[in-house]
Amino acid sequence: MGIAVGAASRIILLHLLLLLSSHCHGCSARLLSENHGEKFMDHRPSAFPKIDDDGHAHGHGMSHMDHLMMDPRSMVFFTLDDLKLGKTLPIYFPKRDPSSSPRFLPREEAESIPFSSAALPHLLDRFSFSVDSPQAKAMEDTLNHCETKPIKGETKACATSLESMLDFVHGILGGKSPRFRAISTSHLIGSSTRFQNYTILEAPRGVPASKMVACHTRPYPYAVFYCHSQESENMVFEVVLAGENGDRVKAVAVCHLDTSQWNRDHPSFRVLGIEPGTLPVCHFFPADHLVWVPIAPALRMM
């Protein structure tokens, strides 16, 4: 039986609670007040929903100058061969102020608010954003992303409440006695530096996971997570990294072993200089994204 989750306010607190939970009862949060509406722009999808970050040139046809000209936010991708002790990779980790994080609404309140691109004019009026504002563009991008059809073998949903997120995870990882946990990237020693070289300090630790669900934050006036799972094989790792300026990060990384169904324009292929389906694509997760994995049953002593 899972541990119930109490009131969730800021996303950073929510993540700590989620690590202990398998079910949710009576979750509550407050809608982001209108005078804080601009703050959700700090959570624009600089990573996986559109792009995620990377590694190095890997000898896959990209020159050093190509990398210098790239948007640093795309530098989260790397290959499975890069995942080894002592490897140095240029990595972008978004740094976000938890106090500005949009908050989850209770399910009842979230479900009372339309969540569709067709309702965007009404939503902009509700949250007092002008049609040509950056916030309006971010909301439109999130709604369109949530309405995009899944690729072959993918199951996806956008969770607008903690309860709906856990329902989705339960549906993917569940069984007769479902138990699962969330893991996320943590900054052990941090700074304001977002993009720098990181070196892998310890041998990467594989996280046993027959299935997994990834949930990524999306920019919206209240908390929205894009959650998805793929039938194709994936590998999950925890990687301890040292930044060249002294930062220490315990990062979550996922490697997708089959990318044959991915869009050819996915930024990982441009970053790595490879084609869909040729090599596994790995990426690091920002600190406010989650990876849900099953909890292995404890062995009973004879």
N, C-alpha and C positions, 0 to 999 in steps of 0.2 A: 504494500500500500504506500502511495506516495505521500510526501509531506505537503500540506496545504500552503499556498502562497498567500500572504496577507496583502495589505494595501501597497500598491506599487506607485511610486511617485516618479522620481528621476530614473532615467534608463540605466544609469550606472548602478543604482541600488537594485533595480530590477534584475540586472544581470547576476549580481551576487546571490539574489534569492532564487533565481532560476537554476543555479547550479545545484540546489538542494531539492528541487521540486520535480514531481512527475504529474501532479494534478493541480488545479487551481480552483479555489472557492472564494467567492466574495471579493474578487479583485476590484480595485477602484483606483481611479486617477482623475485628475482635473484636466479639462480642456485648456490648451495653451491660450492664455489671455491675449486679446487682440493687440495690446501694446507690446507684446513680445513676438508678434508675428514674424518679424524679420529674422529672428534667431534660428528658425528652422532651416534657413539657407546655409547655416554652418554645417548642415548634414546633407549637403548635396552628394549624389552618388559618385564620389571620386574613385570608387572601386567597383567590385564585382557586378552589380546590376547592369552597368554599362561597360565598365572595364574593371579589372582588378590589377594588382601590382606584380612586379617581375623580378627577374634576375639579370644575367649579364648577356654578352653577345653570343656565347655558346658556340661560336664558329658556325652559325646557321645563316650566314650571308648578310649580316648586318655589320656595318663598319662602326668604328668608334664615333665618327661624326654623326652617323644616323642616330645613335643613342643620345648624343648631346642635343640633337634637335628635337627629341621626343618630349611629349608632355610628361613631366616626372610622375604625375598621378597614375600613369599606365605602368609604372615600374613596380609591379608586384608579381609578374609571371616569371617562371623558371621551369627547367626540365627536371625530371627525376634524377638525372645524372648529377645535377648541381647539389643535390641534397646530401652533403657529406661534410664531415668534420673539417674545419679549416677553410672551407669555401667562402669567398668574399663576394657579395652581391650588392648592387645598388638597389635599395628598397625605399618605397614611399609608404610611410605610415601616417594617416591623417591624425592630427591632434585636435581634439574637440573638448570644449568646456562642458562637463556634465551638467552644470547648472542651466545651460541653455538647451539641453536635450528636450525635444518634444515628449510628452507623456502619453502613456496608454490611457484610453478611455475604458470605463466599464463596458462590457459587451452590449448591454441594453442601450447605452447612449451611443456607442459606435454604430450599432445597427440601425439607429434612428436617423442617421445622417447618410444621405445618398453618397455612394462611392462609385462613380462612373464618369467617363469623359463627357457623356451626354448631359450630365448635371453640373458641369464645370461652371457655367455662368452663375447658377444658383450658389455654388460653393464659394466662388470669388466674392459674391455679395455678402454671404454669411460671414466670411472671415475678413471682409473689408480690404481686399486686394484689388488693385486696378488690373484691367485686362492685359496691359502691356508691361506689368511689373515682373521682376525676376521671380517673385514668389508664384505668380500665376503660371509662368513657364515651367517652374519646378513641379508644381502640382499637376500640370498637364502631362509632363514627362512620366511622373509616377503613375498616373491613371492609365496612360497608354501602355506603359510597361506591364502593369497588372492585367491588362486586357489582352495582351499579346498571347497568341496560342502557344502552348508548350511545344518544344521540339519532340521528335519521336523518342519514346522511352522516358519522358520527363513528366513528373507530376508537380504542379505548382499552385500556389495560392498567395494572396496578399492578406496578411493578418492585421486587422485593425484593432484587436484587443488581445490581451494576454490569453484569455480563454480560447479564442479562435486559433492562436498560434499553437497552444498545447493540443487542441483537438486535431489540428493538421498533423503535428508530430506523432500523436498517438495513432492516427490512421496509417501512417507509414511504418512506424517502428513497433506498433502495438501487437499484442498477442493476448493470450488468456490472462497473463499476469504481466502487463507491460511495465517496464522500468527503464527509464532513460535519463540522460543527463546532458547538460549543455556545457561546452567548453568554449573559451574565447581567448583572444590575445590579451596579454597583460604587460604593461610597461613597468618593469621592476625598478629601473632608474630611468627617469625620463627628462626630456627637455622640450623646447619649442621647435626643435629641428624636425622637419617632416621628411626630407629626402637626403639620404647619405649612404655611404657604404657600411654594410653590416657583415660581420664574420660569424660563421656558425661555430659556437664555443664547445658544444657537446654533440656527441653522436645523436642525430634526430631519433626521437622515440615514437615508434608506431603506436597508434591508438586502435585497438581492436574494434572493428565496426563492420558487421556484415551488411548493414545499411546505414545511411546517414541522411540527415536533413540539414541543409544550410539555410540560414535566415539572415537576410541583409537589410539594414535600415534603408528607408527611402525618404526623401525630403517631402514633408507634409506638415500641416499645422499641428497634428497630433501624431503619436507614434504609429508608424506603419512598417511592417517587416515583409519583404518579399521572401517567401520560403519555397524551396523546391528540393526535389529528390530525383535522381536519375537511376534507371535500371542498370545502366552500364557500371562497370567496376570502378570504384574509387578507393583511394588510400588516404588516411588521415594521419597527420604527424604533429607533434609538439616539438618546436625548435627553439633552442636558446641562442640568442643573437647578441652580439656586442657591436654597438655603433662606434664609428671612428671618433666621435666626440665624447664617448663614455656612456652613452645610453645602453641599457640592458633591456631586452625584450624577450618574453616567453611567448613565442608566436605560434598560432595555429595555422597549419598549411594543409591544403587538400590537393591531391593529384588525381586528375581525371585521366583514366587510362585509355578511354575510347572517345575521341572527339570527332568521329566521322560524321555525326549528325549536326555539328555546330555550323553556324553561319560562317561562310568563308571570310566575311568582313570582321569577325570577332577580333578585338585588338590583340589578343594573345598571339595570334598567328603573325601579325605585323611585328610585334615586339620580338618574338623568337625567330622570325624568318622561316617558319615552317608551314606546311599545308595541313588541312583538316585530316585527322585519322592517321597521321604519320608517326607522331611521338606523343607520349603523355604530356599533358599541360598541367602544371602546378601553379598555385598562387597562395599568397599569404592573405589572412583575414585582418581587417582593421579591428580595433578593440571593441567597437560597439556592434559587431556582427557575431552571430552565434553558429556553432555547429552542434547539432544534437546527435548523440550516438546511444546505442543500447547499453545498459549496464549488464555486464556478464553476471550470470547467477553465481553466487558464492558456492564453493565446493564444501560439501558436508564432510566432517571428520567421521571416520569409521569408529 
